[in-house]
Amino acid sequence: MTIRMVDLERQRAALEPAVSAAIAAVVASGAFVNGPAVRMLEDRLSDWLGGGIHTVACANGTDAIQILIRAAGIGPGDAVFVPSLTFVATAGAVALTGATPVFCDVEPATGVIDPASVARALDAVRAEGRLRPRAVIAVDLFAVPADHAALGRLCAEAGLMFFTDGAHSLGSESGGAKCCTFGDGAATSFYPSKALGCWGDGGAVFVRDPVLAAAARSVAHHGTEGSYTNHVRVGTNSRLDTIQAAVLLAKLDIYDAEVAARRRIGARYAAELADAVTVPGFRAGDVPCWSYYAVRSPARDALAAHLAAAGIPSVAYYKVPTHRQPGYAHFPRDPAGLAATEAWGDTLLCLPMHPYLTDAEVGAVIAAVRSFAGLRDAAE
């Protein structure tokens, strides 16, 4: 039995022959840049998300965040409030626009950005008077939705824009609405390991406001507007390859079924591991897509070694949170500290999670975790 964190080979088998035919069609057309599959993908994603969303495809998830921020007119002298417990691209994209990321703590139970920490950091930035508070970027970490309602209220009261980094949550739902449809806009990544991933780099911006959507498209295409020779702003070159769009279109055909499979596996993990480790917490009414499944244990490193000895892969993401990374340590943060972020970095461990795990493989993961905790397999 070979268990993988992500199994693209099994997924490809499920996609054939459609995905190879889609790639061959692009090759035959010669439309490798801005081919029709790119706009088809944007339209499909907008329809799938619903709610009048406009989709702008781009080269990668980091670009997507930058494009969203730049389209909103945020830059030097502006403060953008972000969690530290996430991949560095969230804060990095902010810094690359010239704005300043301000690190906030996460909720102890969920690992997503804590509105109370955002409020404290906002007060501190205002008191100092050096930066203009402009936006909050929530991260739906490990597919668990942030508290969009509370953050939306906070941003509305403070005059801030509210964005989401949805690299983990395209397919999650909160209060009956799909993630990446909340607030002023969202960004996502199509990196191959994501729940909806292409076979290279890719990303997208999602916004409701058609004016902001047009600005995002302009930023992504060298600042053009109306004509490829009319450059109304300083933009960048961030295009999704047509071949990658074709792959994503094929994957969208089976994506709802894949998300359902992820949720079944997540439910089994939760039911059979709750007495062995801390399983993911989320709010009532939220339905994660489980692009990742992060448990927590005070003996995380020993657990990972135990799993490896049993042939079970695992990954301890964000062991060093962004605010402790050398390139980011100088940025401001919540004056009360980031205690929950530190605790998560010390204890979290992601278990194998993909829609093609067999029942036997899921059972093997569960048995290995339970045996480390000194518990019998729940299935016995």
C-alpha positions as CSV (number, residue, x, y, z in Angstrom):
1,M,0.0,0.0,0.0
2,T,1.5,3.3,-1.1
3,I,-0.3,6.3,0.5
4,R,0.4,9.8,-0.8
5,M,-0.4,13.3,0.5
6,V,-1.7,14.2,-3.0
7,D,-2.1,11.6,-5.8
8,L,-2.1,13.3,-9.1
9,E,-1.6,10.0,-11.0
10,R,-4.9,8.6,-9.7
11,Q,-6.6,11.9,-10.6
12,R,-5.2,11.9,-14.1
13,A,-6.5,8.4,-14.6
14,A,-10.0,9.6,-13.6
15,L,-9.7,12.5,-16.1
16,E,-8.7,10.5,-19.1
17,P,-9.2,10.7,-22.0
18,A,-10.8,14.1,-21.6
19,V,-7.7,15.9,-20.2
20,S,-5.3,14.6,-22.9
21,A,-7.8,15.5,-25.6
22,A,-8.2,19.1,-24.2
23,I,-4.4,19.5,-24.1
24,A,-4.1,18.2,-27.7
25,A,-6.7,20.6,-28.9
26,V,-4.7,23.5,-27.5
27,V,-1.5,22.3,-29.1
28,A,-3.3,21.8,-32.4
29,S,-4.8,25.4,-32.2
30,G,-1.5,27.0,-31.5
31,A,-3.3,29.5,-29.1
32,F,-0.9,29.0,-26.3
33,V,-1.4,32.5,-24.8
34,N,-4.9,33.9,-24.1
35,G,-6.5,31.1,-26.0
36,P,-10.3,30.6,-25.8
37,A,-9.9,28.0,-22.9
38,V,-8.8,30.9,-20.6
39,R,-12.0,32.9,-21.0
40,M,-14.0,29.6,-20.9
41,L,-12.4,28.8,-17.5
42,E,-13.2,32.3,-16.2
43,D,-16.8,32.0,-17.2
44,R,-17.1,28.5,-15.7
45,L,-15.6,29.6,-12.4
46,S,-17.9,32.6,-12.2
47,D,-20.9,30.5,-12.9
48,W,-19.8,27.9,-10.4
49,L,-19.2,30.5,-7.6
50,G,-22.4,32.4,-8.4
51,G,-23.4,35.7,-6.9
52,G,-22.3,37.8,-9.9
53,I,-18.7,37.0,-9.4
54,H,-16.2,38.2,-12.1
55,T,-13.1,35.9,-12.5
56,V,-9.7,37.1,-13.7
57,A,-7.3,34.3,-14.4
58,C,-3.6,34.9,-13.8
59,A,-0.2,33.2,-13.6
60,N,-0.2,32.1,-9.9
61,G,-1.7,32.7,-6.5
62,T,0.9,35.2,-5.3
63,D,0.2,37.3,-8.4
64,A,-3.5,37.0,-7.7
65,I,-3.1,38.7,-4.3
66,Q,-0.9,41.4,-5.7
67,I,-3.3,42.1,-8.5
68,L,-6.2,42.4,-6.2
69,I,-4.3,44.8,-3.9
70,R,-3.0,46.9,-6.7
71,A,-6.4,47.1,-8.4
72,A,-7.8,48.5,-5.2
73,G,-5.2,51.3,-5.2
74,I,-3.3,50.0,-2.2
75,G,0.4,50.6,-2.0
76,P,3.2,52.4,-0.2
77,G,2.2,53.9,3.1
78,D,-0.7,51.6,3.5
79,A,-1.2,48.8,6.1
80,V,-2.8,45.5,5.3
81,F,-3.7,43.2,8.1
82,V,-2.8,39.5,7.6
83,P,-2.4,36.3,9.6
84,S,1.1,35.0,10.2
85,L,0.0,31.4,10.2
86,T,0.0,30.8,6.5
87,F,2.4,30.5,3.6
88,V,4.6,33.6,3.3
89,A,3.0,34.5,-0.1
90,T,0.1,36.3,1.7
91,A,2.3,38.8,3.4
92,G,4.9,38.7,0.6
93,A,2.4,39.8,-2.0
94,V,1.4,42.7,0.2
95,A,5.0,43.8,0.6
96,L,5.7,43.5,-3.1
97,T,3.1,46.1,-3.8
98,G,4.9,48.5,-1.4
99,A,2.2,48.2,1.3
100,T,3.1,47.0,4.8
101,P,1.7,43.7,6.1
102,V,0.7,43.8,9.8
103,F,0.6,40.4,11.4
104,C,-2.4,39.3,13.4
105,D,-3.0,36.3,15.6
106,V,-5.3,33.4,14.8
107,E,-8.2,31.9,16.7
108,P,-7.0,29.1,19.0
109,A,-9.7,26.6,17.9
110,T,-9.7,27.2,14.1
111,G,-6.3,28.6,13.1
112,V,-7.9,31.4,11.0
113,I,-7.3,35.1,11.6
114,D,-8.8,36.4,14.8
115,P,-11.0,39.5,14.4
116,A,-10.1,40.6,18.0
117,S,-6.4,40.5,17.0
118,V,-7.2,42.5,13.9
119,A,-8.9,45.1,16.0
120,R,-5.9,45.4,18.4
121,A,-3.5,45.7,15.5
122,L,-5.7,48.3,13.8
123,D,-5.8,50.4,17.0
124,A,-2.0,50.2,17.3
125,V,-1.4,51.3,13.7
126,R,-3.8,54.2,14.1
127,A,-2.2,55.2,17.3
128,E,1.3,55.2,15.8
129,G,0.1,57.2,12.8
130,R,2.8,56.1,10.4
131,L,0.6,53.9,8.1
132,R,-2.9,54.2,6.6
133,P,-5.0,51.2,7.5
134,R,-6.5,50.0,4.2
135,A,-7.4,46.3,4.1
136,V,-7.7,42.9,5.8
137,I,-6.7,39.7,4.1
138,A,-8.2,36.7,5.7
139,V,-6.8,33.2,4.9
140,D,-9.3,30.3,4.9
141,L,-6.5,28.1,6.4
142,F,-6.6,24.4,5.5
143,A,-10.0,25.0,3.9
144,V,-11.6,26.2,7.2
145,P,-13.5,29.5,6.5
146,A,-12.5,32.6,8.4
147,D,-15.1,34.5,10.3
148,H,-16.2,36.4,7.3
149,A,-19.2,37.9,9.0
150,A,-17.3,39.4,11.9
151,L,-14.4,40.5,9.7
152,G,-16.8,42.1,7.2
153,R,-18.5,44.1,10.0
154,L,-15.1,45.2,11.4
155,C,-13.9,46.3,8.0
156,A,-17.1,48.1,7.2
157,E,-17.0,50.0,10.5
158,A,-13.3,50.8,10.1
159,G,-13.5,51.8,6.4
160,L,-11.2,49.0,5.3
161,M,-11.5,46.7,2.3
162,F,-11.9,43.0,3.1
163,F,-10.2,40.4,0.9
164,T,-9.7,36.6,1.2
165,D,-6.8,34.4,0.3
166,G,-8.7,31.4,-0.8
167,A,-5.8,29.2,-1.9
168,H,-7.1,26.5,0.5
169,S,-10.8,27.1,0.3
170,L,-12.1,27.0,-3.3
171,G,-14.9,24.5,-2.6
172,S,-15.5,25.3,1.0
173,E,-18.8,26.9,2.1
174,S,-19.8,29.3,4.9
175,G,-23.4,30.1,5.8
176,G,-24.6,28.5,2.5
177,A,-22.3,30.6,0.3
178,K,-19.1,29.4,-1.4
179,C,-15.8,30.7,-0.1
180,C,-14.1,33.2,-2.4
181,T,-17.4,35.1,-2.7
182,F,-17.1,37.2,0.5
183,G,-16.1,40.8,1.0
184,D,-14.5,42.9,-1.7
185,G,-12.6,40.2,-3.4
186,A,-10.6,37.0,-3.2
187,A,-7.5,35.4,-4.7
188,T,-6.7,31.7,-5.2
189,S,-3.9,29.5,-6.4
190,F,-4.1,26.6,-8.8
191,Y,-0.8,25.1,-7.8
192,P,-1.0,21.3,-8.4
193,S,-1.3,20.4,-4.8
194,K,-4.5,22.5,-4.3
195,A,-7.9,21.0,-4.3
196,L,-8.5,22.5,-7.7
197,G,-5.0,22.5,-9.2
198,C,-3.6,22.7,-12.7
199,W,-0.4,21.0,-13.9
200,G,1.9,24.0,-13.3
201,D,1.4,27.4,-11.8
202,G,-1.9,29.3,-12.0
203,G,-4.2,31.6,-10.1
204,A,-7.3,33.7,-10.2
205,V,-8.9,36.8,-8.8
206,F,-12.6,36.8,-7.9
207,V,-14.6,40.1,-7.4
208,R,-18.2,41.3,-7.6
209,D,-17.6,44.9,-8.5
210,P,-17.2,45.2,-12.3
211,V,-15.0,48.3,-11.9
212,L,-12.6,46.5,-9.6
213,A,-12.7,43.5,-11.9
214,A,-11.7,45.6,-14.9
215,A,-8.9,47.2,-12.9
216,A,-7.7,43.7,-11.9
217,R,-7.7,42.6,-15.5
218,S,-5.8,45.8,-16.5
219,V,-3.2,45.3,-13.8
220,A,-2.7,41.7,-14.9
221,H,-2.2,42.7,-18.5
222,H,0.5,45.4,-18.5
223,G,-2.0,48.1,-17.4
224,T,-4.0,48.0,-20.6
225,E,-7.6,49.1,-21.0
226,G,-9.8,48.9,-24.0
227,S,-6.8,48.1,-26.3
228,Y,-3.6,46.2,-25.9
229,T,-1.8,49.4,-26.9
230,N,-3.5,51.7,-24.4
231,H,-1.7,51.5,-21.0
232,V,-3.6,53.4,-18.4
233,R,-1.6,52.2,-15.3
234,V,1.6,50.4,-14.5
235,G,0.7,46.8,-14.7
236,T,2.3,43.4,-14.7
237,N,2.4,40.4,-17.0
238,S,0.4,37.7,-15.3
239,R,-1.3,35.3,-17.7
240,L,-2.7,31.8,-17.1
241,D,-1.3,29.5,-19.9
242,T,-4.0,28.1,-22.2
243,I,-2.9,24.6,-21.6
244,Q,-3.3,25.0,-17.8
245,A,-6.8,26.5,-18.4
246,A,-7.7,23.4,-20.5
247,V,-6.5,21.1,-17.6
248,L,-8.6,23.1,-15.1
249,L,-11.7,22.9,-17.3
250,A,-11.3,19.1,-17.4
251,K,-10.9,19.1,-13.6
252,L,-14.0,21.3,-13.0
253,D,-16.1,18.5,-14.7
254,I,-15.3,16.2,-11.7
255,Y,-14.6,18.8,-9.0
256,D,-17.9,18.6,-7.1
257,A,-17.5,14.8,-6.9
258,E,-13.9,15.2,-5.6
259,V,-15.0,17.7,-3.0
260,A,-17.7,15.3,-1.8
261,A,-15.1,12.6,-1.5
262,R,-12.8,14.9,0.5
263,R,-15.7,15.7,2.9
264,R,-16.4,12.0,3.4
265,I,-12.8,11.3,4.3
266,G,-12.7,14.4,6.5
267,A,-15.8,13.2,8.4
268,R,-14.3,9.8,8.9
269,Y,-11.0,11.3,10.2
270,A,-13.0,13.5,12.6
271,A,-15.1,10.7,13.9
272,E,-12.2,8.2,14.5
273,L,-9.4,10.5,15.5
274,A,-11.1,12.9,17.9
275,D,-9.9,11.0,21.0
276,A,-6.3,10.7,19.6
277,V,-5.4,14.2,18.4
278,T,-7.1,17.6,18.1
279,V,-9.1,17.5,14.9
280,P,-9.9,20.6,12.9
281,G,-12.4,23.0,14.4
282,F,-14.9,25.2,12.4
283,R,-18.0,27.2,12.9
284,A,-21.6,25.8,12.7
285,G,-22.8,26.3,9.2
286,D,-19.4,26.1,7.6
287,V,-18.5,23.2,5.3
288,P,-14.8,22.9,4.6
289,C,-13.7,21.2,1.3
290,W,-10.7,19.7,3.2
291,S,-8.0,20.6,0.7
292,Y,-5.8,19.8,3.7
293,Y,-6.5,18.0,6.9
294,A,-4.6,19.5,9.8
295,V,-4.6,17.8,13.2
296,R,-2.7,19.0,16.2
297,S,-0.7,17.2,18.8
298,P,1.7,18.4,21.5
299,A,3.9,15.5,20.4
300,R,3.7,16.5,16.7
301,D,7.3,15.6,15.7
302,A,7.1,12.2,17.4
303,L,3.8,11.5,15.8
304,A,5.2,12.4,12.3
305,A,8.1,10.1,12.9
306,H,5.8,7.3,14.0
307,L,3.6,7.8,10.9
308,A,6.7,7.8,8.6
309,A,7.8,4.5,10.2
310,A,4.4,3.1,9.3
311,G,4.7,4.3,5.7
312,I,2.2,7.2,6.2
313,P,3.3,10.6,4.9
314,S,2.5,13.8,6.8
315,V,3.6,17.5,6.6
316,A,4.1,20.0,9.4
317,Y,3.3,23.2,7.5
318,Y,4.2,26.6,9.0
319,K,6.4,25.3,11.8
320,V,8.1,28.7,11.5
321,P,5.2,31.2,11.1
322,T,5.7,34.2,8.7
323,H,6.4,36.8,11.4
324,R,9.4,34.7,12.6
325,Q,10.9,34.3,9.1
326,P,14.0,36.5,8.7
327,G,12.6,38.4,5.7
328,Y,9.5,39.3,7.6
329,A,10.5,39.8,11.2
330,H,10.6,43.6,10.9
331,F,7.0,44.0,10.0
332,P,4.5,45.2,12.7
333,R,2.2,42.9,14.5
334,D,-0.6,42.7,17.1
335,P,0.9,44.3,20.2
336,A,-0.6,41.5,22.4
337,G,1.6,39.0,20.6
338,L,0.8,36.0,18.4
339,A,0.5,33.2,21.0
340,A,-2.1,31.1,19.2
341,T,0.0,31.3,16.0
342,E,3.0,30.1,17.8
343,A,1.0,27.2,19.4
344,W,-0.3,26.1,16.0
345,G,3.1,26.2,14.5
346,D,4.4,23.9,17.2
347,T,1.6,21.3,17.0
348,L,-0.1,21.1,13.6
349,L,0.4,18.1,11.3
350,C,-1.4,17.6,8.0
351,L,-2.5,14.0,7.2
352,P,-2.9,12.5,3.7
353,M,-6.0,14.1,2.1
354,H,-7.1,13.7,-1.5
355,P,-10.3,12.3,-3.1
356,Y,-8.7,9.1,-4.4
357,L,-7.7,7.7,-1.0
358,T,-9.3,4.2,-0.6
359,D,-11.2,3.2,2.5
360,A,-8.3,0.9,3.4
361,E,-5.8,3.7,3.1
362,V,-7.9,6.0,5.2
363,G,-8.2,3.2,7.7
364,A,-4.4,2.7,7.7
365,V,-3.8,6.4,8.5
366,I,-6.3,6.3,11.3
367,A,-4.9,3.1,12.8
368,A,-1.4,4.6,12.7
369,V,-2.4,7.8,14.5
370,R,-4.4,5.9,17.1
371,S,-1.6,3.4,17.7
372,F,0.7,6.4,18.5
373,A,-1.8,7.6,21.0
374,G,-2.0,4.2,22.6
375,L,-5.6,3.6,21.4
376,R,-7.0,0.7,19.5
377,D,-8.3,1.2,16.0
378,A,-11.8,2.6,16.2
379,A,-12.9,0.3,13.3
380,E,-12.1,-2.8,15.4
